[in-house]
Amino acid sequence: MSEQYLGLPIAPADTAFGLMAEYDADQHPNKVSLIAGAYRDEDGQPWVLPSVKEAKAILSQNQTHEYLGIAGSPALIHLAQNLTFGSEITTKLDKSIASIQTVSGTGANHMAAHFLAQHLRPKRVFIPSPTWINHKTIWASVGAPIEEYPYYSADTQGVDLEGMLSVFETTAEERDVVILQACAHNPTGVDLTREQWARVAEVTKRKKLHVVFDSAYQGFATGDVDGDAWSIRYFVEELILNGQPDHPGLCVAQSFSKNFGLYGERVGALHLVVPRHLAAQGARSELLALARAEYSNPPRFGASIVETVLGNEELKGQWLKDLDTMSSRIKSMRRELRRRLESKGTPGDWSFLESQIGMFSYTALSREQVTRLREEFHIYLLPSGRVSICGLNGENVEYVASAFREVIGSG
């Protein structure tokens, strides 16, 4: 028997999950978790959306546990396309789009990476700095050469658009891949304006770069499902519907974890859009082959919940209200944390807390300050200073603001 693998070093533990385990073991009565990307209600508890509760009640009457097809639920795929692109664009794309159900957004990103590494073979994959930590892990797993491009400017606490465009102009080559987050950028909470999106689209169109959109927060970011999908729809119009025939296309990795609260059900979809003169059936067949080898069939139950909600006008209306509930609470917590930090005279400009979008905020706290928060105050956040706003509520926001003031004021 080969012993080549027996001496492998132990891989470092995932930072976020390691901290969550440490938080769970902490017995301090005032401990606060600002780590996980999962919504919590005002009592700090997981929240099952009312629309999801109603869908589950309907499904319990006749739900089976049979296999789905390799591509997943046809009804879910159709509804996911319409949610992402809008029904008008979906109709225009017709046979130029190949979609499969995936194991949530992570699975969609991985399937995109696996497919493009095999069939597009980019010289480089451009990943924003910073970004969701799994982007780099996923693309590294398929052997793709990775290069980071600047996304966030610490000086302006906004998007480093000029740095971003400069890398695309000077380094990117035709058929290279560019990873973009559609909305509620993780970890910074800083999104491009529509004018900035247009400039990025112009470069990716002219240089024939393949864009992969990571869409994990549609509707959850602002409560507006169409507004949160604007960047995707604009790029499809510019790069595909009005683009050059030889443009390599784009992908969307879609997750239903955040906007339906279905974290553990692993519901997602991958949409591959090719130039209009090409049919996507060949690409779809290759995606099915990859899915068959990877997991064979995607999960059924969570997909049934999503298609039940989106396929029923009354339930969809409730879902839109649920999105407003979640996004509004996050906005109110951003406002409250800013107010309390400013009222305590905490050094720095805290207005960014309200200009950022979604569940995450990039606080610019140093690693030393983050360590002090954990060790002295039992407040847990990532070493980068990323805070999950969902962990704040009326009971702990004062305690968190006071702890921030303490470590910043003396740090």
QUIPEVEN-V283113 format. One record per run of one state. SS is the DSSP state (alpha for helix, beta for strand, coil for the rest). FROM is the first residue (numbers start at 1). LEN is the number of residues. If there is no record, write none. Layout:
ss & from & len
SS & FROM & LEN
SS & FROM & LEN
//
This chain:
ss & from & len
coil & 1 & 14
alpha & 15 & 11
coil & 26 & 6
beta & 32 & 2
coil & 34 & 6
beta & 40 & 1
coil & 41 & 5
beta & 46 & 1
coil & 47 & 3
alpha & 50 & 10
coil & 60 & 14
alpha & 74 & 12
coil & 86 & 1
alpha & 87 & 10
beta & 97 & 7
alpha & 104 & 16
coil & 120 & 5
beta & 125 & 5
coil & 130 & 3
alpha & 133 & 9
coil & 142 & 4
beta & 146 & 5
coil & 151 & 1
beta & 152 & 2
coil & 154 & 4
beta & 158 & 2
coil & 160 & 1
alpha & 161 & 10
coil & 171 & 6
beta & 177 & 5
coil & 182 & 12
alpha & 194 & 13
coil & 207 & 3
beta & 210 & 6
coil & 216 & 9
alpha & 225 & 4
coil & 229 & 1
alpha & 230 & 12
coil & 242 & 8
beta & 250 & 6
coil & 256 & 1
alpha & 257 & 4
coil & 261 & 2
alpha & 263 & 3
coil & 266 & 1
beta & 267 & 7
coil & 274 & 7
alpha & 281 & 14
coil & 295 & 6
alpha & 301 & 10
coil & 311 & 2
alpha & 313 & 31
coil & 344 & 8
alpha & 352 & 4
coil & 356 & 4
beta & 360 & 3
coil & 363 & 4
alpha & 367 & 11
coil & 378 & 1
beta & 379 & 2
coil & 381 & 5
beta & 386 & 3
alpha & 389 & 3
coil & 392 & 5
alpha & 397 & 13
coil & 410 & 2
//
